[in-house]
Amino acid sequence: MTKEMTPKEIAAINSEFKTANAFTKWKFMQTPEFNKLPDAVRYTVEKECLTHYFNILTDGMPDWKLPISGTIPISLLNPFRAAVEYFTGTELSVIEQVDTNFKVFARGYYLMGTEDDVYDLI
C-alpha cells in the first residue's frame, strides 16, 4: 500500500530538488564529460544552472542590471561568480567573510566596463 503525499510534502521535495539539481548541474559542468555534450545541450544546462544562482543573488532587486550585493555561502562562490559573469559581464568580488559566508559585490550590467574601484560603489 502506498501513501498519498500531501501538497506540503510535494512542495518540500520540489524545493529540495531545485537546489540539488542546480548544484548537481554545476558539479557536472566541471567534468570532462560535460564538454563532450552537443553545444545546444551544454548551453541549456549552463543557462539553467547559472539562472538558479543568479536569481538567488538578485532576488528582491528592482532591476537585475543594477550593482549587485549580497551574502552567499563560501562553498558556492564559484557558481555565483560564474552566474554574475554570465548575465552581467562583471566580476563578483568578495568584500568580507562573515562566519561561513562571503559578503559579495558586483558592478552589474549597467556599470560593465567602468573602472571605478569596487569599494567606491558600495
C-alpha positions as CSV (number, residue, x, y, z in Angstrom):
1,M,0.0,0.0,0.0
2,T,1.3,3.5,-0.9
3,K,0.7,6.7,1.0
4,E,-0.6,9.7,-1.0
5,M,1.7,12.7,-0.4
6,T,0.2,16.0,0.8
7,P,0.7,19.2,-1.2
8,K,3.1,20.4,1.5
9,E,5.2,17.3,1.2
10,I,5.3,17.6,-2.6
11,A,6.3,21.3,-2.3
12,A,9.1,20.4,0.1
13,I,10.5,17.7,-2.2
14,N,10.3,20.1,-5.2
15,S,12.1,22.8,-3.3
16,E,14.9,20.4,-2.3
17,F,15.2,19.1,-5.9
18,K,15.6,22.6,-7.4
19,T,18.6,23.4,-5.2
20,A,20.1,19.9,-5.5
21,N,19.5,20.0,-9.3
22,A,21.4,23.3,-9.7
23,F,24.3,22.0,-7.6
24,T,24.4,18.7,-9.4
25,K,24.4,20.5,-12.8
26,W,27.3,22.8,-11.6
27,K,29.4,19.8,-10.5
28,F,28.7,18.1,-13.8
29,M,29.7,21.2,-15.7
30,Q,33.2,20.9,-14.2
31,T,33.8,17.4,-15.6
32,P,35.4,16.4,-19.0
33,E,32.1,14.6,-19.9
34,F,30.2,17.9,-19.9
35,N,32.4,19.2,-22.8
36,K,31.6,16.1,-24.8
37,L,27.9,17.0,-25.0
38,P,26.5,18.7,-28.1
39,D,26.7,22.5,-27.9
40,A,22.9,23.0,-27.6
41,V,22.7,20.7,-24.6
42,R,25.7,22.3,-22.9
43,Y,24.3,25.8,-23.4
44,T,20.9,24.7,-22.0
45,V,22.4,23.1,-18.9
46,E,24.7,26.0,-18.3
47,K,21.9,28.6,-18.6
48,E,19.5,26.6,-16.3
49,C,22.2,26.2,-13.7
50,L,23.5,29.8,-13.7
51,T,20.0,31.2,-13.8
52,H,19.3,29.5,-10.5
53,Y,22.3,31.1,-8.8
54,F,21.8,34.5,-10.4
55,N,18.1,34.5,-9.3
56,I,19.1,33.8,-5.7
57,L,21.6,36.7,-5.6
58,T,19.3,39.2,-7.4
59,D,16.0,38.2,-5.6
60,G,14.2,41.3,-4.4
61,M,16.2,43.7,-6.6
62,P,14.1,46.2,-8.7
63,D,16.4,45.8,-11.7
64,W,18.9,42.9,-12.1
65,K,21.2,45.3,-14.2
66,L,22.0,47.4,-11.1
67,P,25.0,46.8,-8.9
68,I,24.6,43.5,-7.0
69,S,25.4,42.9,-3.4
70,G,24.6,40.0,-1.1
71,T,25.7,37.3,1.2
72,I,26.5,33.8,-0.1
73,P,27.8,30.5,1.3
74,I,31.6,30.3,0.9
75,S,31.2,26.8,-0.7
76,L,29.1,28.3,-3.5
77,L,31.4,31.2,-4.5
78,N,32.3,29.7,-7.9
79,P,28.8,29.1,-9.2
80,F,27.7,32.5,-8.0
81,R,30.7,34.1,-9.7
82,A,30.1,32.3,-12.9
83,A,26.4,33.3,-12.9
84,V,27.2,37.0,-12.4
85,E,29.8,37.0,-15.1
86,Y,27.4,35.1,-17.5
87,F,24.5,37.6,-17.0
88,T,26.2,40.9,-16.4
89,G,29.7,40.6,-17.8
90,T,31.1,41.8,-14.4
91,E,33.1,40.1,-11.7
92,L,31.6,39.1,-8.3
93,S,34.1,40.3,-5.7
94,V,34.4,39.2,-2.1
95,I,34.1,42.1,0.3
96,E,34.5,40.2,3.5
97,Q,34.0,36.9,5.2
98,V,31.3,36.5,7.9
99,D,31.4,33.1,9.5
100,T,30.8,30.6,6.7
101,N,29.5,33.2,4.3
102,F,31.0,35.9,2.0
103,K,29.6,39.3,1.5
104,V,29.9,39.9,-2.2
105,F,29.5,42.8,-4.7
106,A,29.4,43.1,-8.5
107,R,29.2,46.3,-10.6
108,G,26.2,44.9,-12.6
109,Y,25.3,45.2,-16.2
110,Y,24.9,48.9,-16.3
111,L,28.4,49.5,-14.9
112,M,30.1,46.8,-17.0
113,G,33.4,48.2,-18.3
114,T,33.7,51.0,-15.8
115,E,37.0,51.5,-14.0
116,D,35.6,52.6,-10.6
117,D,37.0,51.0,-7.5
118,V,34.6,48.4,-6.2
119,Y,34.7,49.9,-2.7
120,D,33.7,53.3,-4.0
121,L,30.4,51.7,-5.3
122,I,29.4,50.0,-2.1
